[in-house]
Amino acid sequence: MKHAITETNNGSRLVDAHGHLIKTADVDRRLLHVLPKLYVDAPILHHFMRPEHVRLSVTADQPEVNHLQPSGGAIQITQCVPNKSYFIGGCQDTRYGWFVRLPDDLDVIDLVFHWDIAVPAAHLRRHIEHEISLKLLSGPYNTWSMDLSAWHRVRRFEPGKPPLVFQPTTLLSGKGFDEGRHVEVMDLILGGDSEDGELCDFFVYVESLEIPAIPVSDMAYIEEFQDRQLHEISRQAIFTRNNEAHRENAVIEMPEAVFVAAVRAAIEVPLDKDTKYFKVSCAEHPAMKLLSDWWNEHAPDHRCAAFAMPWVRVEEDVTEYWCGYYETPNEPFTSFLRDKAASARVGDVVLIQFMRQITDQDARPYGIAVFLVNENLALSVDVDIEDLKSGKYDEAWYSLEALRHFPGRFPEVWAALVEGIGCDR
């Protein structure tokens, strides 16, 4: 995590990875953050549609900003956010939109996102023109962003409600716009003729919205999505290189059947507010017990495991792990070597790191310290001991979430694991 949003006595504020408030800073010229988003609301297309199937150009009625293209080159389409249903327009400098300099006297911009989608495997051709009238509200700052998440301090402009409550996202299907969005679907032509003579659907959406002026320092996500997402990688489950480096990070090998059973338990045994495992005792959930009990019976030392987090390899020539929990950043192999006494491996793909139970003695002035079974610090969390006792915070919950979503997050690895033990997915 690079940035987060927290509630303070002065409203929502941006903080860094250490919980420190980020001071307000702005630019000395007027800038618009253009953020094109296309949402693919047909799950079947997730199997076929890739960024190379999408082209985008942006124009505006106002001659001062007629070409709203990135200054550094062509528009680049990526799936740079965790939800792979979104296709985002960016550029070479940032994958999450781009900046355009604005004239001093320009308060309204009528822009058009021209989306061209061609997915041969799904027999889909579609051209969407999304016309958006942007009203730039006056304020003490010089930055306007189409990213709703940058408006976490917007109450200073209009107490109670922000002027926009929904992201101006283009929908592929032409239907399902949220109530409250000022969108009018002007044309839905199915099976028209395209310029190259092929059948093509033509959609036109017209939308209007107001954007408040904000300091550029409030734009947390402009840098947040520069690293590749897991779904943007050509993943694999069988490795021929760097296996020895992976094996060196573990003191023992766990049978595939144990890990598969733990994942299935995380999926099948409920973890909601009506269960005894919710928050207060996630370490007692059967999925966590399968892993921790196995470690406490077979590990050569440090048999005090309470919960565990899986880390996964996905690329042959990259010596780093992806964390089972999606919000935790990747870590290189070398980060785990020091604590191999607290880790087991599942074949040449998965590393499981074990933590001991959190106690009152782990409370620190800065929060809660979470320790590995070998008593080395795993991480520090900005919560107090009362959050732990009340169940408001439970670190084992994140481990359960990692197991519960493992088959969907790492489908290639999951398929190889269940095939390896000779059972169905």
C-alpha positions in Angstrom: 0.0 0.0 0.0 1.3 3.4 -1.0 -1.6 5.6 0.1 -4.8 5.1 2.0 -7.8 7.2 3.1 -8.6 7.6 6.8 -11.2 9.4 8.8 -10.0 12.1 11.1 -11.6 14.8 13.2 -11.2 17.1 10.1 -12.8 14.6 7.8 -11.3 12.1 5.3 -7.6 12.5 4.8 -4.9 10.9 2.7 -2.2 9.0 4.6 1.0 7.2 3.5 1.9 3.6 4.1 3.0 4.5 7.6 -0.2 6.2 8.5 1.3 9.7 8.3 -1.0 12.5 7.0 0.1 13.7 3.5 0.2 17.5 3.5 -1.7 19.4 0.9 0.2 20.3 -2.2 -0.9 21.6 -5.6 0.5 22.6 -9.0 1.0 26.2 -10.3 -1.0 25.7 -13.5 -4.5 24.4 -14.3 -4.6 20.7 -15.0 -7.4 18.2 -15.9 -6.9 14.5 -15.1 -8.5 12.7 -17.9 -9.6 9.1 -16.8 -11.3 7.0 -19.4 -12.8 3.8 -18.0 -14.6 1.1 -20.0 -16.5 -1.5 -17.9 -17.1 -4.9 -19.4 -20.3 -6.2 -17.7 -20.4 -9.5 -19.6 -18.5 -12.2 -17.6 -18.1 -14.4 -20.7 -16.0 -11.7 -22.3 -13.4 -12.0 -19.5 -12.2 -15.1 -21.3 -11.6 -13.4 -24.6 -11.2 -9.7 -24.2 -7.7 -8.2 -23.9 -6.4 -4.6 -24.0 -5.2 -5.1 -27.5 -8.9 -5.5 -28.5 -9.7 -1.9 -27.4 -8.8 1.4 -29.1 -9.5 4.8 -27.7 -9.3 8.4 -28.9 -10.5 11.5 -27.1 -11.7 14.8 -28.6 -13.3 18.0 -27.3 -15.6 20.7 -28.8 -13.5 23.5 -27.3 -10.6 24.4 -29.7 -8.3 25.2 -26.8 -8.3 21.5 -25.8 -9.5 19.9 -29.1 -7.0 17.1 -28.8 -7.1 15.6 -25.3 -4.5 13.1 -26.1 -1.5 12.4 -23.7 1.4 14.8 -24.3 3.9 11.9 -24.0 2.5 9.8 -26.9 -0.3 7.5 -27.8 -3.1 6.3 -25.4 -2.4 2.9 -23.9 -5.2 0.6 -22.8 -4.5 -1.6 -19.8 -6.4 -3.5 -17.1 -4.4 -1.8 -14.4 -6.9 -2.0 -11.5 -7.6 -5.2 -9.5 -11.0 -5.7 -11.1 -10.2 -7.1 -14.5 -13.6 -5.9 -15.8 -12.2 -2.4 -16.2 -10.2 -1.3 -19.2 -8.3 2.0 -18.4 -6.9 4.6 -20.7 -3.4 5.8 -19.8 -0.1 6.7 -21.3 3.6 6.0 -21.1 4.0 8.1 -17.9 1.0 6.8 -16.0 -1.4 3.9 -16.6 -4.2 5.5 -14.8 -5.3 8.4 -17.0 -3.2 11.4 -17.9 -3.0 15.2 -17.4 -4.0 17.9 -19.8 -3.1 21.6 -19.3 -6.1 23.9 -19.3 -6.4 27.5 -20.3 -7.1 30.0 -17.5 -10.6 30.9 -18.7 -12.0 27.5 -19.5 -14.7 26.3 -17.1 -16.6 23.8 -19.3 -15.2 21.0 -21.4 -17.3 18.9 -23.8 -15.3 15.8 -24.5 -15.9 12.6 -26.2 -14.4 9.2 -25.5 -14.4 7.2 -28.8 -14.1 3.5 -27.9 -13.6 0.9 -30.7 -13.8 -2.7 -29.5 -13.1 -5.7 -31.7 -13.0 -9.1 -30.1 -12.8 -11.7 -32.9 -13.1 -14.8 -30.7 -16.4 -13.5 -29.2 -17.6 -12.1 -32.6 -17.9 -8.6 -31.0 -17.5 -5.3 -32.9 -18.7 -2.2 -31.1 -18.1 1.6 -31.4 -19.1 3.7 -28.4 -19.1 7.5 -28.3 -19.4 8.7 -24.7 -20.0 12.4 -24.7 -19.3 14.0 -21.3 -19.9 17.7 -20.5 -17.5 18.6 -17.6 -18.2 21.7 -15.5 -15.1 22.7 -13.6 -16.2 24.1 -10.3 -14.2 27.1 -9.0 -12.1 26.6 -5.9 -8.7 27.4 -4.3 -6.8 24.7 -6.3 -5.7 24.1 -9.8 -6.4 20.4 -10.4 -9.6 18.7 -11.6 -9.8 15.0 -11.8 -12.4 12.6 -13.3 -11.4 10.1 -10.7 -14.1 10.0 -8.0 -11.7 8.4 -5.5 -9.6 11.6 -5.5 -12.5 13.5 -3.9 -12.2 12.3 -0.4 -12.0 15.8 1.0 -14.7 17.1 -1.3 -16.9 18.1 1.7 -14.9 21.4 1.9 -16.6 22.3 -1.5 -20.1 21.1 -0.8 -20.8 19.9 2.7 -22.8 16.7 2.9 -22.6 15.4 -0.7 -20.0 15.5 -3.4 -21.3 16.8 -6.8 -20.6 13.4 -8.3 -21.4 10.1 -6.6 -20.7 7.7 -9.5 -17.6 7.3 -11.6 -18.3 8.4 -15.3 -17.5 4.9 -16.6 -18.4 3.8 -20.1 -20.5 0.6 -20.0 -19.9 -1.9 -22.8 -23.5 -3.2 -22.8 -25.3 0.1 -23.1 -27.5 -0.6 -20.1 -27.3 -0.7 -16.3 -26.2 2.9 -15.6 -26.6 3.7 -11.9 -29.5 5.8 -10.8 -28.3 9.3 -10.1 -25.9 9.4 -13.1 -26.9 12.1 -15.6 -26.7 9.7 -18.6 -28.8 9.6 -21.6 -28.5 6.7 -24.1 -29.0 8.4 -27.4 -28.5 5.6 -29.9 -28.2 1.8 -29.7 -27.8 0.4 -33.2 -27.1 -3.3 -33.3 -25.6 -4.9 -36.4 -24.8 -1.7 -38.3 -22.2 -1.4 -41.0 -18.7 -0.3 -40.0 -16.2 1.6 -42.2 -14.5 -1.7 -43.2 -17.8 -3.3 -44.2 -18.2 -5.6 -41.2 -21.2 -5.6 -38.9 -20.7 -3.3 -35.9 -22.8 -2.1 -32.9 -23.0 1.7 -32.5 -23.8 3.2 -29.1 -23.9 6.9 -28.0 -24.1 8.0 -24.4 -24.4 11.6 -23.3 -23.5 12.6 -19.7 -22.9 15.7 -17.7 -21.1 16.2 -14.4 -19.5 18.7 -12.2 -15.9 18.4 -10.9 -14.5 20.2 -7.9 -11.0 21.7 -7.8 -8.7 19.7 -5.6 -5.0 19.7 -4.6 -2.9 17.4 -6.7 -1.7 15.7 -3.5 -5.2 14.2 -3.0 -4.8 12.1 -6.1 -3.6 8.9 -4.5 -4.3 6.5 -7.4 -2.4 8.4 -10.1 0.6 6.4 -9.0 -1.1 3.4 -7.4 -1.7 1.2 -10.4 1.7 1.4 -12.2 2.7 -2.2 -11.4 1.1 -5.0 -13.3 -2.0 -6.7 -12.0 -2.0 -10.4 -11.7 -4.6 -10.8 -14.5 -2.2 -8.9 -16.8 0.4 -11.6 -16.5 0.8 -14.8 -18.5 0.8 -17.0 -15.5 2.1 -20.6 -15.1 2.1 -23.4 -12.6 5.2 -25.4 -13.6 8.6 -24.0 -13.2 12.0 -25.1 -14.5 14.1 -22.2 -13.3 14.7 -20.5 -9.9 13.3 -23.6 -8.1 16.3 -23.9 -5.8 16.0 -20.3 -4.7 12.3 -21.0 -3.8 13.2 -24.2 -1.9 15.8 -22.3 0.1 13.0 -20.2 1.6 11.3 -23.1 3.4 12.4 -25.4 6.2 9.9 -28.1 5.3 7.6 -29.2 2.4 3.8 -29.4 3.0 1.9 -32.1 1.1 -0.3 -30.7 -1.6 -3.3 -32.5 -0.2 -3.1 -30.5 3.1 -3.0 -27.1 1.3 -5.9 -28.1 -1.0 -8.0 -29.2 1.9 -7.4 -25.9 3.7 -8.4 -23.9 0.6 -11.6 -26.0 0.3 -12.4 -25.6 4.0 -12.0 -21.8 3.6 -14.5 -21.9 0.8 -17.0 -24.4 2.3 -17.1 -23.4 6.0 -18.9 -20.0 6.3 -17.1 -17.0 7.6 -19.8 -14.4 8.2 -21.2 -12.4 11.1 -23.4 -15.3 12.3 -20.5 -17.7 12.8 -18.1 -18.0 15.8 -15.1 -17.5 13.5 -16.0 -14.1 12.3 -13.2 -11.7 13.2 -12.8 -12.7 16.9 -11.4 -16.2 16.3 -10.5 -16.6 12.6 -7.4 -18.6 13.7 -9.9 -21.3 14.9 -11.5 -21.6 11.5 -11.1 -25.2 10.1 -9.0 -23.9 7.2 -6.5 -22.2 9.5 -6.5 -25.2 11.8 -5.6 -27.5 9.0 -2.5 -25.5 8.2 -1.4 -24.5 11.7 -2.0 -28.0 13.1 0.1 -29.6 10.3 2.9 -27.2 11.0 2.8 -27.7 14.8 3.0 -31.4 14.3 5.7 -31.6 11.5 7.8 -28.5 11.7 11.4 -29.1 13.0 11.1 -26.1 15.3 8.9 -23.2 16.4 5.7 -25.3 16.7 3.4 -22.4 17.8 1.6 -21.5 14.6 -1.9 -19.9 14.8 -2.4 -18.8 11.2 -0.6 -18.6 7.9 -0.4 -16.6 4.7 0.3 -18.2 1.2 2.7 -16.6 -1.2 2.7 -17.7 -4.8 5.0 -17.8 -7.8 3.4 -17.0 -11.2 6.3 -16.2 -13.6 9.2 -18.4 -14.6 12.0 -15.8 -14.8 10.7 -13.5 -12.0 12.1 -14.2 -8.5 9.2 -12.8 -6.5 6.0 -14.0 -4.8 2.5 -12.7 -5.2 0.7 -12.5 -1.8 -2.5 -14.6 -1.4 -4.2 -11.5 -0.1 -4.7 -9.2 -3.1 -3.9 -5.9 -1.3 -0.5 -7.0 -0.1 2.4 -6.0 -2.4 4.7 -8.5 -4.0 7.9 -9.5 -2.3 11.2 -10.8 -3.7 12.4 -14.3 -2.9 15.3 -12.7 -0.9 12.8 -11.2 1.6 11.9 -14.7 2.9 15.3 -16.3 3.2 16.0 -14.9 6.7 12.8 -16.4 8.0 12.9 -19.8 6.3 12.4 -21.4 9.8 8.8 -20.0 9.7 7.9 -21.2 6.2 6.8 -24.3 4.4 6.6 -24.8 0.7 4.0 -26.6 -1.4 6.0 -27.9 -4.3 7.9 -25.4 -6.4 5.0 -22.9 -6.5 3.6 -21.9 -3.1 5.4 -20.6 0.1 3.4 -20.6 3.3 4.5 -18.3 6.1 3.3 -19.1 9.6 2.5 -16.6 12.4 2.1 -17.2 16.1 -0.9 -16.1 18.1 -1.1 -12.3 18.8 -1.2 -11.5 22.5 -1.6 -8.5 24.8 2.2 -8.3 24.9 2.3 -7.5 21.2 0.7 -4.1 21.8 3.1 -1.2 20.9 2.7 2.6 21.1 2.4 2.6 17.3 -0.1 -0.3 17.1 0.0 -4.1 17.1 3.2 -6.1 16.2 2.5 -9.4 14.4 5.3 -12.0 14.8 6.3 -15.1 12.8 6.6 -18.4 14.7 10.4 -17.8 14.9 9.7 -14.5 16.8 10.8 -12.3 14.0 8.5 -9.3 13.2 6.2 -10.0 10.3 4.4 -6.7 10.2 3.0 -3.8 12.3 -0.6 -2.8 12.1 -2.0 0.6 13.1 -4.7 -0.7 15.5 -4.8 -0.9 19.3 -5.2 -3.9 21.6 -8.9 -3.1 22.2 -9.5 -3.5 18.4 -8.0 -7.0 18.7 -10.0 -8.0 21.8 -13.3 -6.7 20.4 -12.8 -8.5 17.1 -12.7 -5.3 15.1 -9.2 -6.5 13.9 -8.1 -10.0 13.3 -5.0 -10.6 11.2 -6.0 -14.2 10.5 -9.1 -13.0 8.6 -6.8 -11.8 5.8 -5.2 -15.3 5.7 -8.6 -16.8 5.4 -9.6 -14.5 2.6 -6.4 -15.4 0.8 -7.3 -19.1 1.0 -11.0 -18.5 0.1 -10.1 -16.6 -3.1 -7.1 -18.8 -4.0 -8.7 -20.7 -6.9 -10.0 -17.6 -8.5 -6.8 -15.5 -8.0 -4.4 -18.3 -9.0 -6.5 -20.6 -11.3 -3.4 -22.2 -13.0 -1.8 -23.1 -9.7 -5.0 -24.4 -8.3 -5.7 -26.6 -11.3 -2.2 -28.1 -11.0 -2.5 -28.7 -7.3 -5.9 -30.6 -7.5 -4.7 -32.5 -10.5 -1.5 -33.4 -8.6 -3.5 -35.1 -5.8 -5.9 -36.7 -8.3 -9.2 -35.0 -7.4 -11.7 -32.7 -9.0 -11.5 -28.9 -8.7 
